[in-house]
Amino acid sequence: MKKLVHNHVFALIAWIVITVVAIVALPNVNQLTREHSAINLPKSDQSQVASALQNDHWGHHQNNTYQVVAVFNNGDWTMTKKDKQNVQKTIDHLEKHSGKYGIKAVTGPNDNAATRKQLISKDKTTEIAQLNVSKDHGTLRYINRQLSSAAKTNGVKTYIARADILNDDFSGAVQEGIKKTETISVIFIFVVLLLVFRSPITPLISLLNVGIAFITSFSIVTNLVKHANFPFSNFTQVFMVIVLFGIGTDYNILMYNRFKENLGQGMDKWEAAREAQHNAGRTILYSGSSILIGFTSLVLAKFSVYQSAVEVAVGVAVLLVLLLTLNPFFMATLGKKMFWPDKKFTGESTSKLWNKMAQSSVLHPIITLLVVFAILLPVGLSYHNHLNYDDADEISNTVPSKKGLLVVEDHFSKGTAEPTTVYIKSKHRLDNEQDLMLIDRVTNQLKKSNGVKTVASVTQPAGSKVDELYVNNQLKQITGQLGTAQSSISQLSSGMQSQASAAAAQAAMSGASPAQLQAQQQSGMQMMQGVSRMSDGLTQGGDYLTGLQNSTAAKDFYIPNNQLHNREFQAAIDNYLSADKKTAKITIVLDSNPSGTRATREIPQITNLVRYSLKGTALRHATVVVGGQSSKITDTKSVAGGDFMRTAAIMVIGIGLALILITRSLLQPVYILGTLVSAYMAALSLTHLMTRAFLGRPMLTWNTPFFSFITLLALGVDYSIFLVMRYRNIDQTKYLPTERIVRAAKEIGTVVISAAIILSGTFAALIPSGIPTLIEVAMTVIRGLIILVIVIPLVVPSTIHLTYPIKSSFRDDEGNRKKQLD
């Protein structure tokens, strides 16, 4: 039993049990990622209010649905009659078997005049069918596959597209990228560790340890996501892989080097393992704790994507426990065999480079600091924070949903695939003449807005005015009828005159008395005067109505009661008014990419225009919100931008407090954090320049700054802690602080450089994923690590020389040192 305890066998048994349970309990990761990776914005944001209005208040088979489009394209050639017939057959099939495909509503290109105008491209090469698919039908992946198969049409190319499908394909692309990253990372780490330790056993043990930590922590995280709705993003898994394999390997190098050095000093394997666990383990614990604090602080973020990074803290916590409990088993059990076939047990070699840099910095500390920050800050400050929020750019153009989007952009307006929707919610019904007139007025004002291609609403369902519903056209019909009546009266007057003359002649021939003739003539005259007055009245009325017809007032919308209830207008009401008729929607197609910067700038203008238009009207108290892809991106910009600064500040403060405890200094953490932030800014700026120059992308993706910052700050602080902890472990009674920091830099330099190479290589494994965000984060972190490896041996020794630790048990015992020297 004593031997089992001595060799930490119970730790091995415990971790075997934990690993088996973790594997068995691991949910379906692919499905979990697709279901929980959506960006969650605050419910008060207008895009979310708009989404709630669509889902909760809309009837007619539109609520609780995914809105997708089936795209039918004949390349750059006009569709033949046969092609059109085939497309219609496919649409009819989807409609007929709607239950099988979960379809609640189908809007085809040939349904009516409005759809023919909106869903058939002007060049006649492309047709679109709009589908509302129930969210209860299955996962987006299942819906996409089922519809893609069902929509296949002879003679034309077919695609299923829109934002929900694209986001699902993006999740799938990230999962494929993770597989490549994991494989490359494991191979790279094995090769590097093989070169470092000159043994195949050491890399296998290291990878086994980190692999167990990852599986265990990832199982915990995914179960928290599944059962407790923990925040999760497309990038959670990949960053857990990279961070854990990166720092786990770094920590193992630190511990294994110490263990190897102890063996070389004549210690037996149990004593060597215990000493390595104590000294190297303390450094690992301090270093890992700072990372743990940094990532844990992200729980205070408000944005779901930023919150999702807190799962890395779970991984780090599990990793620390495992390395400090399972590593001793392998060291105590294998001893020198752990490094077979290597026979040299000298620990890590010293770094001449860091030694020279540290010596130079302590000789000229102020100049060193000024030069370092004079180089880093201008480079970092040259970066302008213009980011790309179009997630479609993360997906390869070969993905079918991306192809469909590009086809729509090529043959329709760029905004056709993702229209913007204005919602006007009132407390009263809107299916009346007065409110419909106000909605029509807003529709016409939106048409005049910059960046708007087409606007459709309940009064203009086809995107253009319905002539019969405007006063000037109605007056035109009336004045035309008045003209006809006036012409008839003129004919009547002429007929009456002829009839009167004939009657008078007949009366004279019949021998009528003069009195009778006079009475007959007076009667005829009175009738003619009446007809004349009627004609004059019609003329005056016609002139007035003609003037009114040509006036501005006659351009208003007006719908007679009989028109309001006819079948054709009811179809528009069903589509553009909610089930309770208290909410109206206006659909806007922008003339630019709905995910682009220009479109997102236009959303606030559209919102303000509609609200201003309704001021002083019966709808002055109505709720006005704008929904759609452009609106969601606008809200994402606002939330992400504001929360990034807040989250960064929280993380800096958290790591700063950890550094104060570790360094026992108030100034050193400021210098270290200043170095890390400066390195991040410079690395991000260089990545932006390189991305624009070599990859042809003028903007970084919107996730790149955040993930680069938290990763570089959390991991970069490791190397400073490695140096500071080695500084603290050197005998205080034999060396002055300046001597100790130079010696520490010389001893730990090789370890830090090796760790940086491994971490850089691990992040480089993200590049083959093909995901722009992962590529850009990898490039930023690698450049940042290179900068830190150069800067840390300059900044930390300089600050040690300029400052002294605050009073504590770790303060230099200079008095005792002087006595011993005397």
C-alpha positions in Angstrom: 0.0 0.0 0.0 2.8 2.4 0.9 4.4 1.8 -2.5 1.1 2.5 -4.3 0.8 5.8 -2.4 4.5 6.5 -3.1 4.0 6.0 -6.8 0.7 8.0 -6.9 -1.1 4.9 -8.3 -4.4 6.1 -6.8 -4.1 9.3 -8.8 -3.8 7.2 -11.9 -6.8 5.1 -11.0 -8.8 8.3 -10.2 -8.0 9.9 -13.6 -8.8 6.7 -15.5 -12.3 6.6 -13.9 -12.7 10.4 -14.5 -11.7 10.0 -18.2 -14.0 7.1 -18.8 -17.0 9.0 -17.2 -16.1 12.1 -19.3 -16.0 10.2 -22.5 -19.3 8.4 -21.8 -21.0 11.6 -20.8 -19.8 13.6 -23.7 -22.7 14.9 -25.8 -22.9 15.1 -29.6 -20.4 17.9 -30.1 -21.3 18.7 -33.7 -25.0 19.0 -32.9 -24.4 20.9 -29.7 -22.2 23.5 -31.6 -24.9 24.0 -34.3 -27.6 24.4 -31.7 -25.9 26.7 -29.2 -23.4 28.7 -31.2 -25.8 31.4 -32.2 -25.0 35.0 -31.1 -27.3 36.0 -28.3 -27.9 39.8 -28.1 -29.7 41.6 -25.3 -33.5 41.2 -25.7 -33.8 45.0 -25.6 -31.8 45.5 -28.8 -34.1 46.4 -31.7 -33.1 43.4 -33.9 -34.2 41.1 -31.1 -37.4 43.0 -30.5 -38.1 42.7 -34.2 -37.4 39.0 -34.1 -39.7 38.6 -31.2 -42.5 40.5 -33.1 -42.0 38.2 -36.1 -42.0 35.0 -34.0 -44.7 35.8 -31.4 -47.2 38.0 -33.2 -47.1 36.9 -36.8 -49.6 34.4 -38.0 -50.2 33.0 -41.5 -47.5 30.3 -41.1 -44.6 32.7 -40.5 -44.1 32.5 -36.7 -41.5 30.1 -35.2 -39.9 29.4 -38.6 -36.6 29.5 -40.4 -36.8 31.8 -43.4 -34.9 30.2 -46.2 -34.8 30.6 -50.0 -34.5 28.1 -52.8 -32.4 29.6 -55.6 -32.9 28.3 -59.1 -30.2 29.5 -61.5 -29.4 28.9 -65.2 -25.9 30.5 -65.1 -25.8 33.6 -67.2 -28.4 32.3 -69.7 -32.1 33.1 -69.8 -34.2 30.3 -68.5 -36.1 28.4 -71.3 -39.8 27.7 -71.1 -38.9 24.1 -70.1 -36.6 25.3 -67.3 -39.4 27.5 -65.9 -41.8 24.6 -66.0 -39.3 22.4 -64.2 -38.8 25.0 -61.5 -42.5 25.4 -61.0 -42.8 21.6 -60.8 -40.2 21.6 -58.0 -42.0 24.4 -56.1 -45.4 22.6 -56.5 -43.7 19.5 -55.2 -42.4 21.3 -52.1 -45.9 22.8 -51.5 -47.7 19.6 -52.0 -45.4 17.7 -49.6 -45.0 20.6 -47.2 -45.6 18.3 -44.2 -42.7 16.1 -45.2 -40.3 19.0 -45.3 -41.7 21.0 -42.4 -42.7 23.8 -44.7 -45.4 26.1 -43.2 -45.5 28.5 -46.2 -44.2 28.8 -49.8 -44.0 32.0 -51.8 -43.2 31.2 -55.4 -42.0 33.5 -58.2 -45.3 33.0 -60.2 -47.8 33.3 -57.4 -48.9 36.8 -58.4 -47.7 40.1 -60.0 -45.8 41.1 -56.9 -43.8 37.9 -56.7 -43.1 37.9 -60.4 -41.5 41.3 -60.0 -39.6 40.5 -56.8 -38.6 36.8 -57.2 -37.6 36.7 -60.9 -34.4 38.4 -61.9 -34.5 41.0 -64.5 -32.1 39.0 -66.7 -34.5 36.0 -66.4 -31.7 33.7 -65.4 -32.7 33.2 -61.8 -35.8 32.5 -59.8 -36.3 32.4 -56.0 -38.8 30.6 -53.9 -39.2 31.8 -50.3 -39.8 29.0 -47.7 -40.9 29.2 -44.1 -39.7 26.0 -42.4 -40.8 25.1 -38.9 -38.1 25.2 -36.3 -39.6 22.1 -34.8 -39.0 20.1 -38.0 -35.3 19.3 -37.1 -31.9 20.8 -36.9 -30.8 23.3 -39.6 -28.3 20.7 -40.9 -31.1 18.2 -41.4 -33.4 20.8 -43.0 -30.6 22.0 -45.3 -29.8 18.5 -46.5 -33.5 17.6 -47.0 -34.4 20.8 -48.9 -31.2 20.7 -50.9 -32.1 17.2 -52.1 -35.8 18.1 -52.7 -35.0 21.3 -54.6 -32.8 19.6 -57.2 -34.3 20.6 -60.6 -33.4 19.3 -64.1 -31.7 21.9 -66.3 -30.8 24.4 -63.6 -28.6 24.7 -60.5 -30.3 24.9 -57.2 -29.2 26.2 -53.8 -30.7 26.6 -50.3 -29.5 29.8 -48.7 -30.1 32.7 -46.2 -28.5 33.6 -42.9 -29.6 30.7 -40.8 -28.3 28.2 -43.3 -25.0 30.1 -43.7 -24.5 30.2 -40.0 -25.1 26.5 -39.8 -22.6 25.9 -42.6 -20.1 28.1 -40.8 -20.4 25.9 -37.6 -19.8 22.9 -39.8 -16.7 24.5 -41.4 -15.3 25.3 -37.9 -15.8 21.7 -36.8 -13.9 20.5 -39.9 -11.2 23.1 -39.2 -10.9 21.8 -35.6 -10.2 18.3 -36.8 -7.3 19.6 -38.9 -6.0 21.7 -36.0 -6.1 18.9 -33.5 -4.2 16.5 -35.8 -1.5 19.1 -36.8 -1.1 20.3 -33.2 -0.5 16.7 -31.8 2.1 15.9 -34.6 3.9 19.3 -34.1 4.0 19.0 -30.3 5.3 15.4 -30.5 8.1 16.4 -32.9 9.2 19.4 -30.9 9.2 17.5 -27.6 11.1 14.7 -29.3 13.8 17.2 -30.3 13.8 18.8 -26.8 14.0 15.7 -24.7 15.5 13.3 -27.4 13.0 10.7 -26.3 9.8 9.3 -27.7 8.4 8.5 -24.3 8.3 12.0 -22.9 6.2 13.5 -25.7 3.7 10.6 -25.4 3.3 11.2 -21.7 2.9 14.9 -22.2 0.3 14.5 -24.9 -1.5 11.9 -22.8 -1.7 14.2 -19.8 -3.0 17.2 -21.8 -5.4 15.0 -23.8 -7.0 13.7 -20.6 -7.3 17.2 -19.3 -8.9 18.4 -22.5 -11.4 15.5 -22.8 -12.4 15.8 -19.1 -12.8 19.6 -19.2 -14.6 19.6 -22.6 -17.0 17.0 -21.3 -17.8 19.2 -18.3 -18.2 22.3 -20.5 -20.5 20.6 -23.1 -22.7 19.2 -20.4 -23.0 22.6 -18.8 -24.0 24.0 -22.1 -26.5 21.2 -22.7 -28.1 21.2 -19.3 -27.4 24.6 -17.8 -27.4 26.7 -21.1 -23.8 27.9 -20.5 -22.6 30.3 -23.1 -21.0 28.6 -26.1 -19.7 29.7 -29.5 -18.3 28.2 -32.7 -14.8 28.9 -31.4 -15.1 27.5 -27.8 -13.8 24.0 -28.7 -10.9 25.2 -30.9 -9.6 27.7 -28.3 -9.8 25.1 -25.6 -7.7 22.7 -27.8 -5.1 25.3 -28.6 -4.8 26.8 -25.1 -4.7 23.5 -23.3 -2.3 21.8 -25.6 -0.1 25.0 -25.8 0.2 25.8 -22.1 0.0 22.2 -21.0 3.0 21.3 -23.1 4.8 24.4 -21.8 4.1 23.4 -18.2 5.2 19.9 -18.8 8.5 21.1 -20.3 9.1 23.1 -17.1 8.3 20.2 -14.8 10.1 17.5 -16.9 13.2 19.7 -17.2 13.3 20.1 -13.4 12.7 16.4 -12.8 15.5 15.6 -15.3 17.9 18.0 -13.6 17.1 16.5 -10.2 17.9 13.0 -11.5 21.2 14.3 -12.8 22.0 15.7 -9.4 21.8 12.2 -7.9 18.3 12.2 -6.4 16.3 9.0 -6.6 13.2 9.1 -8.7 10.8 9.6 -5.8 12.7 12.5 -4.3 13.3 14.0 -7.8 9.6 13.8 -8.6 8.7 15.3 -5.2 11.1 18.2 -5.6 10.0 18.9 -9.2 6.4 18.8 -8.1 7.2 21.3 -5.3 9.3 23.8 -7.2 8.2 23.6 -10.8 4.7 22.9 -9.6 4.6 26.1 -7.7 5.6 28.1 -10.9 3.0 26.2 -12.8 0.4 26.9 -10.2 1.2 30.6 -10.1 1.3 30.9 -13.9 -1.8 28.8 -14.4 -3.7 30.7 -11.7 -3.1 34.0 -13.5 -4.5 32.5 -16.7 -7.4 31.0 -14.7 -8.2 34.4 -13.2 -8.0 36.1 -16.6 -10.4 33.7 -18.3 -12.7 33.4 -15.3 -13.1 37.2 -15.3 -14.8 36.9 -18.7 -17.9 35.6 -16.9 -18.6 39.3 -16.2 -18.9 40.0 -19.9 -22.3 40.8 -21.3 -21.8 39.6 -24.8 -22.5 35.9 -25.3 -19.5 35.3 -27.6 -17.1 36.9 -25.1 -18.7 35.0 -22.2 -18.1 31.7 -24.1 -14.4 32.1 -23.6 -14.9 31.5 -19.9 -15.0 27.7 -20.7 -11.2 27.9 -21.3 -11.0 28.7 -17.5 -12.6 25.3 -16.8 -10.0 23.6 -19.0 -7.1 25.4 -17.3 -8.4 24.4 -13.9 -8.7 20.8 -14.8 -5.3 20.9 -16.5 -3.6 22.3 -13.4 -5.1 19.6 -11.1 -4.1 16.9 -13.6 -0.5 18.0 -14.1 0.1 18.3 -10.4 -1.4 14.9 -9.6 -0.9 12.6 -12.6 2.6 13.8 -13.7 4.1 12.6 -10.3 2.8 9.1 -11.1 4.8 8.9 -14.4 7.9 10.5 -12.9 7.9 8.3 -9.8 7.1 5.2 -11.7 9.4 5.6 -14.7 12.3 7.6 -13.3 15.1 7.8 -15.9 13.2 5.5 -18.3 10.9 8.4 -18.9 13.7 10.0 -21.0 14.9 6.9 -22.7 17.2 6.6 -24.7 18.8 9.9 -23.6 21.6 9.4 -21.0 22.2 13.1 -20.2 20.4 14.4 -17.2 21.5 18.1 -17.0 18.2 19.9 -17.2 17.6 22.8 -19.5 20.5 24.6 -21.1 21.1 28.3 -20.4 20.2 31.0 -22.9 23.0 33.2 -24.0 20.6 35.5 -25.9 18.4 36.2 -22.8 21.6 36.6 -20.7 23.0 39.3 -22.9 19.6 41.1 -23.3 19.1 41.1 -19.5 22.6 42.4 -18.8 22.2 45.2 -21.3 18.8 46.2 -19.9 19.9 46.4 -16.3 22.8 48.6 -17.3 20.5 51.0 -19.2 17.0 50.4 -17.8 15.4 53.7 -18.6 16.8 53.8 -22.2 15.8 50.2 -22.7 12.2 50.9 -21.6 12.0 54.0 -23.8 13.3 52.2 -26.8 11.0 49.2 -26.4 7.8 51.3 -26.0 9.0 53.8 -28.6 9.0 51.0 -31.2 5.9 49.1 -30.0 3.5 51.9 -29.4 3.6 53.7 -32.8 3.2 50.4 -34.6 0.2 49.5 -32.4 -1.4 52.9 -32.6 -1.2 52.8 -36.4 -4.1 50.3 -36.4 -7.6 51.6 -37.1 -10.4 49.5 -35.7 -12.3 48.9 -38.9 -13.7 45.3 -38.7 -15.6 43.0 -41.0 -18.8 41.7 -39.5 -19.9 39.7 -42.5 -19.8 36.1 -41.3 -20.4 34.9 -44.8 -16.8 35.8 -45.6 -15.8 33.1 -43.1 -17.2 30.4 -45.4 -15.5 29.2 -48.6 -17.2 30.2 -51.9 -17.5 26.5 -52.7 -20.0 25.8 -49.9 -23.5 25.5 -51.6 -25.3 28.0 -49.3 -22.5 30.6 -50.1 -22.8 29.9 -53.8 -26.6 30.5 -53.5 -25.9 33.8 -51.8 -23.5 34.9 -54.4 -25.9 34.0 -57.2 -28.6 36.1 -55.6 -26.2 39.0 -55.2 -25.2 38.7 -58.9 -28.6 38.6 -60.4 -30.7 40.6 -58.0 -29.9 43.5 -55.7 -27.2 42.6 -53.2 -29.7 43.0 -50.4 -32.3 40.6 -51.9 -31.1 37.5 -50.0 -31.3 39.3 -46.6 -34.0 42.0 -46.7 -34.4 44.5 -43.9 -37.8 44.6 -42.2 -39.4 47.6 -40.4 -42.0 46.7 -37.8 -44.6 49.2 -36.6 -46.5 47.9 -33.6 -49.6 49.8 -32.5 -52.2 49.3 -29.7 -55.0 49.4 -32.2 -55.8 47.6 -35.5 -54.1 49.0 -38.6 -56.5 47.6 -41.2 -58.3 50.9 -41.7 -58.0 53.7 -44.2 -56.3 56.2 -41.9 -53.5 54.0 -40.7 -52.9 52.4 -44.1 -52.5 55.9 -45.5 -49.8 56.6 -42.8 -48.0 53.3 -43.6 -48.1 54.1 -47.3 -46.6 57.5 -46.6 -43.7 55.9 -44.7 -43.3 53.5 -47.5 -42.8 56.3 -50.0 -40.4 58.1 -47.8 -38.3 55.0 -47.3 -38.0 54.7 -51.1 -36.3 58.0 -51.2 -33.7 57.0 -48.6 -30.1 56.5 -49.6 -29.1 52.9 -50.0 -32.6 51.6 -50.5 -33.3 49.6 -53.7 -37.0 48.6 -53.2 -39.6 48.9 -50.5 -42.7 46.7 -50.2 -45.6 47.0 -47.7 -49.3 46.3 -47.2 -50.2 49.2 -49.5 -47.5 48.4 -52.1 -47.0 44.6 -51.9 -45.2 44.5 -55.3 -42.8 47.3 -54.3 -44.6 49.9 -56.4 -47.8 52.0 -56.1 -51.1 50.4 -56.9 -52.7 53.2 -59.0 -56.2 52.4 -58.1 -55.5 53.2 -54.4 -54.4 56.8 -54.9 -56.7 59.8 -54.9 -55.4 61.3 -58.2 -56.1 58.1 -60.1 -59.5 57.8 -58.4 -60.2 61.4 -59.4 -59.1 60.7 -62.9 -61.8 58.0 -63.2 -64.4 60.4 -61.7 -63.5 63.3 -64.0 -63.6 61.0 -66.9 -67.1 59.9 -65.9 -68.1 63.5 -65.4 -66.9 64.3 -68.9 -69.0 61.5 -70.2 -72.0 62.8 -68.3 -71.4 66.4 -69.5 -71.3 65.2 -73.1 -74.5 63.3 -72.6 -76.2 66.4 -71.2 -75.0 68.5 -74.1 -76.6 66.0 -76.4 -79.7 66.1 -74.3 -79.9 69.9 -74.5 -79.5 69.8 -78.3 -82.2 67.2 -78.5 -84.5 69.1 -76.3 -84.1 72.3 -78.5 -84.9 70.3 -81.6 -87.9 68.7 -79.9 -89.1 72.1 -78.7 -88.9 73.6 -82.2 -90.7 70.6 -83.7 -93.4 70.7 -81.0 -94.0 74.5 -81.6 -94.4 74.0 -85.4 -96.8 71.1 -84.8 -98.9 73.1 -82.4 -99.1 76.0 -84.9 -100.3 73.7 -87.6 -102.8 72.2 -85.3 -104.4 75.6 -84.6 -103.4 76.0 -81.0 -104.1 79.4 -79.4 -101.3 81.9 -78.8 -101.6 81.4 -75.0 -101.1 77.6 -75.4 -98.1 78.2 -77.7 -96.6 80.7 -75.2 -97.0 78.3 -72.3 -95.4 75.4 -74.2 -92.5 77.6 -75.1 -92.0 78.7 -71.5 -92.0 75.1 -70.3 -89.4 74.1 -72.9 -87.2 77.1 -71.9 -87.4 76.2 -68.2 -86.3 72.6 -69.0 -83.4 73.8 -71.1 -82.3 76.3 -68.5 -82.3 73.5 -65.9 -80.2 71.3 -68.2 -77.9 74.2 -68.8 -77.4 74.8 -65.1 -76.7 71.1 -64.7 -74.1 71.3 -67.4 -72.5 74.3 -65.9 -72.4 72.6 -62.5 -70.8 69.5 -64.0 -68.3 71.8 -65.7 -67.4 73.6 -62.5 -67.2 70.3 -60.6 -65.0 68.8 -63.3 -62.7 71.8 -63.3 -62.4 71.6 -59.5 -61.7 67.8 -59.5 -59.2 68.2 -62.4 -57.4 70.8 -60.3 -57.6 68.6 -57.2 -56.3 65.7 -59.3 -53.2 67.6 -60.3 -52.5 68.9 -56.7 -50.2 67.4 -54.1 -53.1 66.5 -51.9 -54.3 64.0 -54.6 -51.1 62.0 -54.3 -52.2 60.4 -51.0 -53.3 56.8 -50.5 -57.0 56.2 -50.1 -58.7 52.8 -50.0 -62.5 52.6 -50.3 -64.3 50.2 -48.0 -65.2 47.8 -50.8 -61.5 47.6 -51.9 -60.3 47.0 -48.3 -62.2 43.7 -48.1 -61.5 42.3 -51.6 -59.5 39.1 -51.9 -56.5 40.6 -53.6 -55.9 43.2 -50.9 -56.6 40.7 -48.1 -53.6 38.7 -49.4 -51.4 41.8 -48.8 -52.9 42.2 -45.4 -52.2 38.6 -44.5 -48.5 39.0 -45.6 -47.7 42.4 -44.2 -50.0 42.7 -41.1 -49.8 40.5 -38.0 -52.5 38.1 -37.1 -54.2 40.6 -34.7 -53.7 43.4 -37.3 -51.9 45.6 -34.8 -48.4 45.2 -36.3 -47.3 46.1 -39.8 -44.1 45.2 -41.5 -42.3 47.0 -44.3 -39.8 45.0 -46.3 -36.7 46.9 -47.6 -34.1 45.6 -50.0 -30.9 47.5 -49.8 -28.6 48.2 -52.7 -25.5 47.1 -50.9 -24.3 44.0 -49.0 -26.6 43.7 -46.0 -23.7 42.5 -43.9 -21.4 45.3 -45.0 -20.4 48.6 -43.3 -22.6 50.7 -45.6 -25.7 48.8 -44.9 -25.2 48.8 -41.1 -24.8 52.6 -41.1 -28.1 52.9 -42.9 -30.1 51.1 -40.2 -30.2 53.9 -37.6 -31.2 56.3 -40.4 -34.1 54.1 -41.4 -35.2 53.7 -37.8 -35.1 57.5 -37.2 -36.9 58.3 -40.5 -39.8 56.0 -39.7 -40.2 57.3 -36.1 -40.0 60.9 -37.3 -42.6 60.2 -40.0 -45.1 59.0 -37.5 -44.7 61.9 -35.1 -48.0 63.8 -34.6 -50.1 61.1 -36.3 -52.4 58.4 -34.9 -49.3 56.1 -34.8 -47.1 58.5 -32.8 -47.0 56.1 -29.9 -46.4 53.0 -32.0 -43.3 50.9 -31.4 -40.9 51.1 -34.4 -38.0 48.6 -34.7 -35.9 47.3 -37.6 -35.1 43.7 -38.0 -33.0 41.5 -40.4 -29.4 40.8 -40.9 -28.2 44.4 -41.2 -30.0 45.3 -38.0 -28.6 42.3 -36.2 -25.0 43.2 -37.3 -25.6 46.8 -36.2 -26.6 45.7 -32.8 -23.7 43.2 -32.7 -21.3 46.0 -33.5 -22.6 48.1 -30.7 -22.6 45.4 -28.1 -19.3 43.8 -29.1 -17.5 47.1 -29.4 -18.7 48.4 -26.0 -18.2 45.1 -24.2 -14.8 44.4 -25.6 -13.3 47.5 -23.8 -15.2 46.6 -20.6 -14.1 42.9 -20.7 -10.5 43.8 -21.6 -10.4 46.1 -18.5 -11.8 43.4 -16.3 -9.3 40.9 -17.5 -6.4 43.3 -17.1 -7.4 44.1 -13.6 -7.8 40.4 -12.7 -4.4 39.4 -14.1 -2.9 42.5 -12.5 -4.1 41.5 -9.1 -2.6 38.0 -9.6 0.7 39.6 -10.7 0.8 41.8 -7.6 0.6 38.6 -5.4 3.2 36.8 -7.4 5.8 39.6 -7.9 5.1 41.3 -4.5 5.3 44.6 -6.3 3.0 47.3 -7.4 5.0 48.7 -10.2 6.2 45.5 -11.9 2.7 44.3 -12.8 2.1 47.7 -14.5 5.2 47.3 -16.6 4.4 43.7 -17.4 0.8 44.4 -18.4 2.0 47.5 -20.4 4.3 45.2 -22.3 1.6 42.6 -23.0 -0.9 45.2 -24.2 1.7 47.0 -26.3 2.8 43.6 -27.8 -0.9 42.9 -28.6 -1.5 46.2 -30.3 1.7 45.9 -32.4 0.9 42.3 -33.3 -2.7 43.2 -34.3 -1.5 46.1 -36.4 1.1 43.9 -38.2 -1.5 41.2 -38.8 -3.8 43.8 -40.3 -1.1 45.0 -42.7 -0.1 41.5 -43.7 -3.7 40.4 -44.2 -4.4 43.3 -46.4 -1.1 42.9 -48.4 -1.0 39.2 -48.9 -4.6 37.9 -48.4 -6.4 40.7 -50.1 -8.7 41.4 -47.1 -8.9 45.1 -46.2 -10.4 44.4 -42.7 -9.9 41.9 -40.0 -12.9 39.8 -38.9 -14.8 41.3 -35.9 -13.8 38.4 -33.6 -10.1 38.7 -34.2 -9.2 41.6 -31.8 -11.0 40.0 -28.8 -9.8 36.4 -29.2 -6.2 37.7 -29.9 -6.3 39.9 -26.9 -7.5 37.4 -24.3 -5.2 34.7 -25.7 -2.1 36.8 -25.9 -2.6 38.5 -22.5 -3.4 35.2 -20.7 -0.6 33.2 -22.3 1.9 36.0 -22.6 1.8 36.6 -18.9 3.1 33.0 -18.4 6.5 33.9 -19.6 6.9 36.9 -17.3 5.8 34.7 -14.4 8.3 32.0 -15.4 11.1 34.6 -15.2 9.9 36.2 -12.0 9.4 32.8 -10.3 12.9 31.8 -11.3 14.2 35.1 -9.9 12.4 34.4 -6.6 13.9 30.9 -6.4 17.5 32.1 -6.6 19.1 32.5 -3.2 18.4 36.0 -1.9 21.4 36.0 0.5 24.0 35.4 -2.2 22.9 37.8 -5.0 21.6 41.3 -5.3 18.2 41.7 -7.2 20.0 42.8 -10.4 22.3 39.8 -10.3 19.4 37.5 -9.6 17.2 38.7 -12.5 20.1 38.4 -15.0 20.8 34.9 -13.7 17.1 34.0 -13.9 16.9 35.2 -17.5 19.9 33.2 -18.4 18.5 30.0 -16.8 14.8 30.3 -17.9 15.4 31.7 -21.3 15.7 28.4 -23.2 12.5 27.2 -21.5 10.6 30.3 -22.5 11.8 30.2 -26.0 11.0 26.5 -26.3 7.5 27.2 -24.9 7.0 30.1 -27.3 8.0 27.9 -30.2 5.5 25.2 -29.1 2.7 27.7 -28.5 3.4 29.4 -31.8 3.4 26.1 -33.6 0.1 25.1 -31.9 -1.5 28.3 -33.1 0.0 27.9 -36.5 -2.1 24.7 -36.7 -5.2 27.0 -37.0 -4.1 28.3 -40.4 -5.0 25.2 -42.4 -8.5 25.4 -41.0 -9.3 28.0 -43.7 -11.4 30.1 -41.3 -10.4 33.8 -41.6 -10.9 34.5 -37.9 -8.8 31.5 -36.8 -6.1 32.4 -39.3 -5.9 36.0 -38.2 -5.9 35.1 -34.5 -3.1 32.6 -35.1 -1.1 35.2 -37.0 -1.6 37.8 -34.2 -0.7 35.5 -31.4 2.4 34.2 -33.1 3.6 37.7 -33.8 2.8 38.7 -30.2 4.7 35.7 -28.8 7.7 36.6 -30.9 7.6 40.2 -29.7 7.3 39.0 -26.1 10.2 36.6 -26.3 12.3 39.6 -27.4 10.8 42.2 -25.1 10.4 40.3 -21.8 14.2 39.9 -21.1 14.5 43.7 -21.7 11.5 45.0 -19.7 11.4 42.7 -16.6 15.1 43.1 -15.7 14.8 46.8 -16.2 11.9 47.1 -13.9 13.6 44.9 -11.3 16.5 47.3 -11.4 14.3 50.3 -11.1 11.9 49.0 -8.4 12.0 46.9 -5.3 9.3 44.5 -4.0 7.0 45.7 -1.3 7.7 44.5 2.2 7.0 40.8 2.5 8.6 37.5 3.4 10.1 37.5 -0.1 12.0 40.8 0.2 15.7 40.6 -0.4 17.6 40.0 2.8 20.4 42.4 1.9 21.5 42.8 5.6 22.2 39.1 6.1 23.9 39.0 2.7 26.3 41.8 3.7 27.1 40.1 7.0 27.9 36.8 5.3 30.1 38.5 2.8 31.9 40.4 5.6 
